[in-house]
C-alpha cells in the first residue's frame, strides 16, 4: 500500500534504504512525485530537498512509542 504523503507532512525515517543508519531523523515533505518524496530535514542548514523513496519515510505525528 502506497503512503499518502503530501506537501507539508511531517515525516520520520523508517530505517529502510539509505536511512538504515540515520536514527530518527524528522523532516517536512516539500513535494511528492509518484513514489518519490522530497524532504527538508529538521536541524540542517541545507536549503536543498533530499529525494527519498516513499519506503524510506513515514508520517510522523510527534509521538514515538518504542
Secondary structure as the mmCIF struct_conf table of DSSP 4:
data_model
#
loop_
_struct_conf.conf_type_id
_struct_conf.id
_struct_conf.beg_label_comp_id
_struct_conf.beg_label_asym_id
_struct_conf.beg_label_seq_id
_struct_conf.end_label_comp_id
_struct_conf.end_label_asym_id
_struct_conf.end_label_seq_id
TURN_TY1_P TURN_TY1_P1 UNK A 7 UNK A 8
STRN STRN1 UNK A 10 UNK A 13
BEND BEND1 UNK A 15 UNK A 16
HELX_RH_3T_P HELX_RH_3T_P1 UNK A 17 UNK A 19
TURN_TY1_P TURN_TY1_P2 UNK A 20 UNK A 21
BEND BEND2 UNK A 22 UNK A 22
BEND BEND3 UNK A 24 UNK A 24
STRN STRN2 UNK A 26 UNK A 33
TURN_TY1_P TURN_TY1_P3 UNK A 34 UNK A 35
STRN STRN3 UNK A 36 UNK A 41
TURN_TY1_P TURN_TY1_P4 UNK A 42 UNK A 43
BEND BEND4 UNK A 48 UNK A 48
HELX_LH_PP_P HELX_LH_PP_P1 UNK A 49 UNK A 49
STRN STRN4 UNK A 50 UNK A 53
HELX_RH_3T_P HELX_RH_3T_P2 UNK A 54 UNK A 56
STRN STRN5 UNK A 57 UNK A 59
BEND BEND5 UNK A 62 UNK A 62
#
